[in-house]
Amino acid sequence: MEKNIKSFAGYLIVILPFLLITGPLLSDISIFLIDIIFLSLIFKNKDNNFLNNILFKILIIFNLYISLVSLFAEDVFMSLKSSLFYVRFTIYIFAVNYFLNKNNKIIDHLFFVLSAIFFAFLFDSVFQFIFGYNILGYKIDNVDKINSFFNDEAVLGGYLIKLLPLYLSLFIFKYKKKKITFTFIFFGTGLVIFLSGSRSSIC
């Protein structure tokens, strides 16, 4: 049973980059489930060494700080709404580390998903720039604002720039000698971000 739960958590980690494309709902649910599974496993197995981790303590202090500062905001409810639950990302960091140590195949699967996402966006964005619509038929009114699979949401540049460091890190980890492919991904992603109109993302 525990093995299946760990496998499910690993599956959620792997598909999270894809869920981010669909919007915040599914990705937030995924992070929440990963956190809950992680906390339930470590307390069940009394494997809570991460509590003594200096990084964990620093992040918790930071989470407490931003929550306290939110109490003095003009709109306390809205401020607390974002800061109070920020701790889920702190737990998520250690959850991912925990499940990676339990199953190193997660890295391979995550790399495959990210590769599929990046190459799909690179191809689709260039296609949309040339023809005025992407492979799903999403049209653009301005070739200076490519959105690819995000349709009318101008978030393509931000999405790619946030995932690029992770993808390149995994790429170096797995394929240190493939410099040409690395260079193509780096500059190709930069081009797509530029075409998306998100110049500030690469500044």
N, C-alpha and C positions, 0 to 999 in steps of 0.2 A: 504493500500500500504506500509506504513512504517513498519507495523508488518511483512509483507512478506520479506521486505528487511532485517530486524533484524534476522528473521529466517534463511535467506540465509547466513548471516554473521556467525551465530551460527553454521550452517552446515559446513561452510568452516573451522572454528576453530576445529571442531570435526574430520574432515577427514585429517587435515594437517599432523599428524603423518604418515598416510598411503601415502600421496602424497610425503613425503620425501623419501620414498622407490623408487619411480619412477625416482627421480633425482631432480635437482634444478629448472627446468623450471616450472612445475606445482605448486610446493610449493611457489616459488617466486611470481607467478601470484596470488595465494591464499592470501598471505600476503598483496600484493598490493591492492587487491579488498577489503579485510577487513579494511585496512587503509583508503581507499577512502570512503567506506560506513560509517565508524566511523566519519571521519572528516565532511562529508556532513550532517550527523545527528546532530552532536553537534552544527554546525554552523546554521543549519536550526532551531533547537530548542533553540539556544542560551545557550546551556548547556556546557559551556567551562570552568568549574571549574578546570579541570585538568591542565590548563595553570598556575594556582597558586600553583600547587603541587611542593614541593621542589625537589622531585626526578626527576620530569619532567625537571625542570630547570637545575639540575646537568647533566642529560643525554644530554640535548641540548647543554650545554657548552662543554661537552665531544665530541659530534659530530662535533661541530665547531672547536674544537682543532685538532682533527685528520684530518679534512679537510684542515686546514691551514698547518699542518705539511706535508701533502701530496704534497703541492706546492713546497717543497724543496727536494722532492725525485728525484732520478736519472731518473726514468721513471714517469713523472708527470701524464700522462694520465692513466696508469695502476693503479697508487696509488689512484688517485681521483676516478677512476671507482668503487673501493671497499669502500672507506671511505665516499664519498659524499652521497651515497645512504644508508649508514648505519643507517640514521635517521628513515628509515622505521621500524626498529626493536624497536626503542623507541616508535614510535606511536603505533606499534602492541601491546606492553605491556599494554598500557592504553586502547587500543581498546578491548582487551580480558577482562580486568577488567570491562569495560563499559557493554559489552554484557553479562557477567556472572551475573552482578547485575540486568540486565533486564530479564534474563532467567536462573534460577539456574539448569534447567534440562540439560544444556550444560555440566555441571560437570559429571552427570551420563552417558551421551552419550560418553563423552571423555574417561571416565574410562573404559567403555565397549570396545571402539575401542583399547585403549592401552592394555587392558587385552588380547584381541584377537591377537594383534600383538606380544606381548611378549610370550605368550604361543605357538603361531605358530612358532616363531623363535626358542624357546627352543626345541620344538619337532623336527623341521626340521633340526636344527643344529646337534643334537645328532644323528638323522637318517643319515645325510650326513657323519658324523664322522665314524659311524659303517659300512655303506654300500658303501661309496665312491661317492655317488650321493644323491641329495635331492629328495623330493617328486615330483618335476617338472622335474627331470632328469638331473639337472645341476651337472656335474661331477667335481671332484677336483683332481689335480695332486699331492697335498701334504696334508695329513690329519692334518698338523699343520697350515693350512690356510683355515679354514672353512669360506665360504661366504654365505651359505644358498641361500635365494631368490635374493641376489645381484649378483649371477653368478660369473663373473670374476672380479668384483669390490671389492677391499679389504677395505670395509667401514663398515662391520658388527659391529665390536667392537666399533667404534666411534659412530655409530648410536644408539646402545643400551645404551652406557654410558651417552649419552646426554639426552636421554628420561627417563632413570632410576630414577633420582631424582624426576621428575614430577610424574611418575607413582607411586612410593613409597609414595609420599606425598598424592596423591589422595587415595591410599590404606589405609593409616593411618587415613585419614579424614573419610572414609566410614566404615572401618572395623578395629577398634582399637584393638579388642580382638583376631583377627585371626593371632596369632604370628607364627604359624607353616607355614601357607601359605606365610606370609611375608618373613620368613626365606628361604623358598624354592625359591621364586622369586629372592631374593637377591643373594643367592649363586648359583642358577641355571644360572642367567644372568652373574655372575662372571665367571662361568665355560665356558659359550659360548664365552665370550670375550677372555678368555684364549685360547680356541680352535681356535678362529679366527686369532690368531697370533698377536693381538693388545695388547701386554703386557703393552705398555706405557699408554694405556687407563685406566688401573686400578692402576697405580703407583701414 
